[in-house]
Amino acid sequence: METWTWLVEHIVLVAPYVALVLDVILRVTAVLVVPRNRRPASAFAWLLAIMVFPLVGFPLFLLLGNTQLPRKRRRKQVVVNRLMKVRAHDIPDSDLDEDSPSWLQSAVALNRELGAYPLTGNNSADLEIEYEASIRRMAEDIRTARETVHVLFYIAGLDETTRPFFDAVAEAADRGVKVRFLYDHYGSMKYWSVYRPMRRLLDTHGIEHYPMMPIKPLRDGALQRPDLRNHRKLLIVDGEVGWMGSQNLIDSAYASAKGAREGVRWQETMIRLRGPIVSEVNLLFGTDWYLESGESIPEDQVVRPSPDTSGTYECQIVPSGPGFVLENNLLLFNQLFYSAEKRITAVSPYFVPDESMLYALVTAAKRGVEVELFVSEKGDQFLVDHAQCSYYTALLEAGVRIQRYEAPKILHAKHVTVDDSVTVLGSSNMDIRSFLLDMESSLMVGGTDFMEKMHEVEDVYRSRSRELTLEEWRTRPFWKQILDNTCRLASAIV
């Protein structure tokens, strides 16, 4: 008691020494802990933040420095991955066309090893790049449902644009169709004005629904960093029709009245699937459903023979995220970039690659591959937008063509085409967040005939873009160069 009284009376004298001791302890601890199993760029960025502002940087590191799921959820993920591999054996394997390049078989084997999903043949696929049209088409498919409707979107909300979708979901549930509905907790809740009416509608019609990766005290996930999110977008109807891609369930201005007035609209790419690949999409939904609900969906509702095998495309699902040991999407992209012989076209709204991807693209351009990158002229996220710009000089100097989708529209589509051989599209951006922190879903599609459809989409985006030249980029203000490079350093803190 006397010691405490003395400390209180001499707080002004003692405080500097306490702060000095704490400062030293935090710095030494950071040097020992931060670099462990961490990328050098990320470790350096964290150490710099802690050394400059230890009393702020170290608590932030404790909150945001761990890219793993909490222990309880990791145990569930192990069970899910094991179950996924067992059930994936019931999906028939397919062979690539004889004219497919040899390196594509290596990519298929890589995907199978990383995500357990086989290559499937006899699939049909259609692309949809018109925002409201894709929602109407998904609603039409839901209205044909006889048994099940499985919905998973990073952002979901009820507004005038999405009302046809939710009306179709409600009608399906009312006539006895089993509807299972997942949405990311943070991704959807931040749009509160459309989030609340969506939940009310789901509850009113007795639809079972769960927020993914919930941010709730004393619940599974409470101790994980809050920005570990489920970023997938999936719809499966009766296990026969599947949708996936980049689009969320919200209006194209993302519930922003100001953005709508200024003409801001999100441009997306969605793919509609039929054939054996739909079972893979459904199986991926089933893994997320088990993680959030604890219910294992009956196998006959997840993996089932496709009634439509008239298609000609080979397809393979590639799941990725913090539930996997490696960055599945990053490994696939790099494999394809190093294998490319003629052309790479990449579309990504958030392009903040790690060093391996940057080198893969620069190397491809240097060895004569035509590399074209589509990005938005003006991004919707300050840090990511400026970090992205910091890579343009190296890319342009290597010969990469950068197409900037003209503002105020936001190019939110995410896809890659390599040579005339393979397409990858889905929810994954080409940034560190999508590689490490977000649960993503990518679809690899082989075949030159599907590539023709993708080239048509690329032509549309090219007509709405303006090419950035190295000469123009070098004239940008010096203060912007400093800001871009500073944001690039901050983007490594994951």
URSUL-V443725 format. One record per backbone hydrogen bond with DSSP energy under -0.5 kcal/mol. NH is the residue of the N-H (numbers start at 0). CO is the residue of the C=O. E is the energy in kcal/mol with one decimal. If there is no record, write none. Layout:
nh->NH co->CO e->E
nh->NH co->CO e->E
This chain:
nh->4 co->0 e->-2.4
nh->5 co->1 e->-2.5
nh->6 co->2 e->-2.4
nh->7 co->3 e->-2.3
nh->8 co->4 e->-2.2
nh->9 co->5 e->-1.7
nh->10 co->7 e->-1.0
nh->12 co->9 e->-0.5
nh->13 co->9 e->-2.3
nh->14 co->10 e->-2.8
nh->15 co->11 e->-0.6
nh->16 co->13 e->-0.7
nh->17 co->13 e->-2.1
nh->18 co->14 e->-2.8
nh->19 co->15 e->-2.2
nh->20 co->16 e->-2.5
nh->21 co->17 e->-2.7
nh->22 co->18 e->-2.6
nh->23 co->19 e->-2.2
nh->24 co->20 e->-2.5
nh->25 co->21 e->-2.6
nh->26 co->22 e->-2.0
nh->27 co->23 e->-2.6
nh->28 co->24 e->-2.5
nh->29 co->25 e->-2.2
nh->30 co->26 e->-2.0
nh->31 co->27 e->-1.6
nh->32 co->28 e->-2.5
nh->33 co->29 e->-2.3
nh->35 co->32 e->-1.2
nh->37 co->34 e->-1.5
nh->42 co->38 e->-3.0
nh->43 co->39 e->-2.8
nh->44 co->40 e->-2.1
nh->45 co->41 e->-2.3
nh->46 co->42 e->-2.7
nh->47 co->43 e->-2.6
nh->48 co->44 e->-2.2
nh->49 co->45 e->-2.5
nh->50 co->46 e->-2.9
nh->51 co->47 e->-2.1
nh->52 co->48 e->-2.4
nh->55 co->52 e->-1.1
nh->56 co->52 e->-4.2
nh->57 co->53 e->-1.8
nh->59 co->55 e->-1.7
nh->60 co->56 e->-2.1
nh->61 co->57 e->-2.2
nh->62 co->58 e->-1.7
nh->63 co->59 e->-3.3
nh->64 co->60 e->-2.7
nh->66 co->64 e->-0.6
nh->73 co->69 e->-2.5
nh->74 co->70 e->-2.1
nh->75 co->71 e->-1.5
nh->76 co->72 e->-2.3
nh->77 co->73 e->-2.1
nh->78 co->74 e->-1.7
nh->79 co->75 e->-2.4
nh->80 co->76 e->-2.9
nh->81 co->77 e->-2.1
nh->82 co->78 e->-2.5
nh->83 co->79 e->-2.8
nh->84 co->80 e->-2.0
nh->85 co->81 e->-1.8
nh->86 co->82 e->-2.7
nh->87 co->83 e->-2.3
nh->88 co->84 e->-0.8
nh->88 co->85 e->-0.8
nh->89 co->86 e->-1.7
nh->90 co->87 e->-1.6
nh->91 co->89 e->-0.6
nh->93 co->118 e->-1.5
nh->99 co->96 e->-1.8
nh->103 co->100 e->-1.2
nh->104 co->100 e->-0.7
nh->104 co->101 e->-0.7
nh->105 co->101 e->-0.9
nh->106 co->102 e->-1.6
nh->107 co->103 e->-2.1
nh->108 co->104 e->-2.3
nh->109 co->105 e->-2.4
nh->110 co->106 e->-2.5
nh->111 co->107 e->-2.2
nh->112 co->108 e->-2.1
nh->113 co->109 e->-2.4
nh->114 co->110 e->-3.1
nh->115 co->110 e->-0.6
nh->115 co->111 e->-1.6
nh->119 co->314 e->-3.1
nh->122 co->312 e->-1.7
nh->123 co->273 e->-2.6
nh->125 co->271 e->-2.1
nh->127 co->269 e->-2.5
nh->130 co->128 e->-0.6
nh->133 co->129 e->-2.2
nh->134 co->130 e->-1.3
nh->135 co->131 e->-2.2
nh->136 co->132 e->-2.7
nh->137 co->133 e->-2.2
nh->138 co->134 e->-2.2
nh->139 co->135 e->-2.2
nh->140 co->136 e->-2.0
nh->141 co->137 e->-2.2
nh->142 co->138 e->-1.9
nh->143 co->139 e->-0.6
nh->143 co->140 e->-1.1
nh->144 co->141 e->-1.8
nh->148 co->177 e->-2.3
nh->149 co->235 e->-2.8
nh->150 co->148 e->-0.5
nh->150 co->179 e->-2.6
nh->151 co->233 e->-2.6
nh->152 co->181 e->-1.7
nh->153 co->231 e->-0.8
nh->156 co->248 e->-2.0
nh->157 co->193 e->-2.5
nh->158 co->156 e->-0.7
nh->162 co->158 e->-1.3
nh->164 co->161 e->-0.6
nh->165 co->161 e->-2.1
nh->166 co->162 e->-3.1
nh->167 co->163 e->-1.9
nh->168 co->164 e->-2.1
nh->169 co->165 e->-2.6
nh->170 co->166 e->-2.5
nh->171 co->167 e->-2.2
nh->172 co->168 e->-2.3
nh->173 co->169 e->-2.4
nh->174 co->170 e->-1.4
nh->175 co->172 e->-1.5
nh->176 co->171 e->-2.4
nh->177 co->146 e->-2.8
nh->178 co->176 e->-0.7
nh->179 co->148 e->-2.6
nh->179 co->177 e->-0.5
nh->180 co->207 e->-1.9
nh->181 co->150 e->-2.6
nh->182 co->209 e->-1.6
nh->183 co->152 e->-1.3
nh->184 co->211 e->-2.4
nh->187 co->183 e->-2.0
nh->188 co->184 e->-2.3
nh->189 co->185 e->-1.8
nh->190 co->187 e->-1.8
nh->191 co->189 e->-0.7
nh->193 co->190 e->-1.4
nh->194 co->190 e->-1.8
nh->195 co->191 e->-2.0
nh->197 co->193 e->-1.1
nh->198 co->194 e->-2.1
nh->199 co->195 e->-2.2
nh->200 co->196 e->-2.2
nh->201 co->197 e->-2.4
nh->202 co->198 e->-2.5
nh->203 co->199 e->-2.7
nh->204 co->200 e->-1.7
nh->205 co->202 e->-1.5
nh->206 co->201 e->-2.8
nh->207 co->178 e->-0.9
nh->209 co->180 e->-1.8
nh->211 co->182 e->-3.1
nh->213 co->210 e->-0.5
nh->215 co->213 e->-1.1
nh->218 co->215 e->-1.4
nh->221 co->218 e->-2.6
nh->223 co->220 e->-1.0
nh->227 co->224 e->-1.7
nh->228 co->226 e->-0.8
nh->228 co->436 e->-0.9
nh->230 co->228 e->-0.7
nh->230 co->438 e->-2.0
nh->233 co->151 e->-3.8
nh->234 co->242 e->-1.9
nh->235 co->149 e->-2.4
nh->236 co->240 e->-2.8
nh->237 co->147 e->-2.6
nh->237 co->235 e->-0.5
nh->239 co->236 e->-2.4
nh->240 co->236 e->-1.8
nh->241 co->272 e->-2.3
nh->242 co->234 e->-2.9
nh->243 co->270 e->-1.6
nh->244 co->232 e->-0.8
nh->245 co->268 e->-1.7
nh->248 co->154 e->-2.6
nh->249 co->247 e->-1.4
nh->253 co->250 e->-2.3
nh->255 co->252 e->-0.6
nh->256 co->254 e->-0.7
nh->259 co->255 e->-2.4
nh->260 co->256 e->-2.1
nh->261 co->257 e->-1.8
nh->262 co->258 e->-0.5
nh->262 co->259 e->-0.9
nh->263 co->258 e->-2.9
nh->265 co->251 e->-2.2
nh->266 co->409 e->-3.3
nh->267 co->128 e->-0.5
nh->267 co->265 e->-0.5
nh->269 co->127 e->-2.5
nh->270 co->243 e->-2.7
nh->271 co->125 e->-3.0
nh->272 co->241 e->-3.6
nh->273 co->123 e->-2.0
nh->274 co->239 e->-0.6
nh->275 co->120 e->-0.5
nh->277 co->274 e->-1.9
nh->278 co->275 e->-1.2
nh->279 co->275 e->-0.7
nh->279 co->276 e->-0.5
nh->280 co->276 e->-1.9
nh->281 co->277 e->-2.6
nh->282 co->278 e->-2.3
nh->283 co->279 e->-2.1
nh->284 co->280 e->-2.0
nh->285 co->281 e->-2.4
nh->286 co->282 e->-1.6
nh->287 co->283 e->-1.6
nh->288 co->284 e->-2.6
nh->289 co->285 e->-2.1
nh->290 co->286 e->-1.9
nh->291 co->287 e->-1.7
nh->292 co->288 e->-2.9
nh->293 co->288 e->-0.6
nh->293 co->289 e->-1.8
nh->294 co->288 e->-0.5
nh->296 co->294 e->-0.7
nh->300 co->297 e->-2.0
nh->301 co->298 e->-1.3
nh->302 co->298 e->-2.3
nh->303 co->301 e->-0.6
nh->308 co->306 e->-0.5
nh->310 co->121 e->-1.0
nh->311 co->122 e->-0.8
nh->312 co->122 e->-2.4
nh->313 co->445 e->-0.9
nh->314 co->119 e->-2.7
nh->314 co->312 e->-0.5
nh->315 co->443 e->-1.7
nh->317 co->441 e->-3.0
nh->319 co->439 e->-1.9
nh->323 co->320 e->-2.1
nh->327 co->325 e->-1.5
nh->330 co->326 e->-2.4
nh->331 co->327 e->-2.1
nh->332 co->328 e->-2.5
nh->333 co->329 e->-2.5
nh->334 co->330 e->-2.2
nh->335 co->331 e->-2.3
nh->336 co->332 e->-2.6
nh->337 co->333 e->-2.4
nh->338 co->334 e->-1.1
nh->339 co->335 e->-1.4
nh->343 co->369 e->-3.1
nh->344 co->416 e->-2.5
nh->345 co->371 e->-2.8
nh->346 co->414 e->-2.9
nh->347 co->373 e->-2.1
nh->350 co->348 e->-0.5
nh->351 co->349 e->-0.8
nh->351 co->429 e->-1.5
nh->357 co->353 e->-2.2
nh->358 co->354 e->-2.7
nh->359 co->355 e->-1.8
nh->360 co->356 e->-2.3
nh->361 co->357 e->-2.6
nh->362 co->358 e->-2.9
nh->363 co->359 e->-2.0
nh->364 co->360 e->-2.3
nh->365 co->361 e->-2.5
nh->366 co->362 e->-1.7
nh->367 co->364 e->-1.4
nh->368 co->363 e->-2.3
nh->369 co->341 e->-2.8
nh->370 co->368 e->-0.7
nh->371 co->343 e->-2.6
nh->371 co->369 e->-0.5
nh->372 co->400 e->-3.1
nh->373 co->345 e->-3.1
nh->374 co->372 e->-0.5
nh->374 co->402 e->-2.6
nh->376 co->404 e->-2.8
nh->384 co->380 e->-2.9
nh->385 co->381 e->-2.1
nh->386 co->382 e->-2.4
nh->387 co->383 e->-2.8
nh->388 co->384 e->-1.7
nh->389 co->385 e->-1.1
nh->389 co->386 e->-0.5
nh->390 co->387 e->-1.7
nh->391 co->388 e->-1.3
nh->394 co->390 e->-1.8
nh->395 co->391 e->-3.1
nh->396 co->392 e->-2.6
nh->397 co->393 e->-1.3
nh->398 co->394 e->-0.6
nh->398 co->395 e->-1.0
nh->399 co->394 e->-2.6
nh->400 co->370 e->-2.8
nh->401 co->399 e->-0.5
nh->401 co->467 e->-0.6
nh->402 co->372 e->-3.1
nh->402 co->400 e->-0.6
nh->403 co->401 e->-0.5
nh->403 co->465 e->-2.5
nh->404 co->374 e->-3.5
nh->404 co->402 e->-0.7
nh->405 co->463 e->-2.1
nh->408 co->405 e->-1.0
nh->409 co->264 e->-2.9
nh->410 co->408 e->-0.5
nh->411 co->266 e->-2.3
nh->411 co->409 e->-1.0
nh->412 co->266 e->-0.7
nh->414 co->346 e->-1.5
nh->415 co->423 e->-2.7
nh->416 co->344 e->-2.4
nh->417 co->421 e->-2.4
nh->418 co->342 e->-3.5
nh->420 co->417 e->-2.1
nh->421 co->417 e->-1.5
nh->422 co->444 e->-2.6
nh->423 co->415 e->-2.7
nh->424 co->442 e->-2.1
nh->425 co->413 e->-1.7
nh->426 co->440 e->-2.3
nh->429 co->349 e->-0.8
nh->430 co->428 e->-0.7
nh->431 co->351 e->-1.1
nh->434 co->430 e->-1.7
nh->435 co->431 e->-2.2
nh->436 co->432 e->-2.2
nh->437 co->432 e->-1.8
nh->438 co->228 e->-2.7
nh->439 co->319 e->-2.0
nh->439 co->437 e->-0.6
nh->441 co->317 e->-1.7
nh->442 co->424 e->-2.6
nh->443 co->315 e->-3.0
nh->444 co->422 e->-3.1
nh->444 co->442 e->-0.5
nh->445 co->313 e->-2.6
nh->446 co->420 e->-1.7
nh->450 co->446 e->-1.4
nh->451 co->447 e->-1.3
nh->452 co->448 e->-0.9
nh->453 co->449 e->-1.9
nh->454 co->450 e->-2.6
nh->455 co->451 e->-1.6
nh->456 co->452 e->-1.7
nh->457 co->453 e->-2.7
nh->458 co->454 e->-2.3
nh->459 co->455 e->-1.7
nh->460 co->456 e->-2.3
nh->461 co->457 e->-2.6
nh->462 co->458 e->-2.0
nh->463 co->459 e->-0.8
nh->464 co->461 e->-1.3
nh->465 co->403 e->-2.1
nh->467 co->401 e->-2.9
nh->472 co->468 e->-2.2
nh->473 co->469 e->-2.1
nh->474 co->470 e->-0.6
nh->474 co->471 e->-1.1
nh->475 co->472 e->-1.4
nh->480 co->476 e->-1.5
nh->481 co->477 e->-2.0
nh->482 co->478 e->-2.2
nh->483 co->479 e->-2.9
nh->484 co->480 e->-2.3
nh->485 co->481 e->-2.1
nh->486 co->482 e->-2.4
nh->487 co->483 e->-1.9
nh->488 co->484 e->-1.6
nh->489 co->485 e->-1.9
nh->490 co->486 e->-2.0
nh->491 co->487 e->-0.6
nh->491 co->488 e->-1.0
nh->492 co->489 e->-1.7
nh->493 co->491 e->-1.6
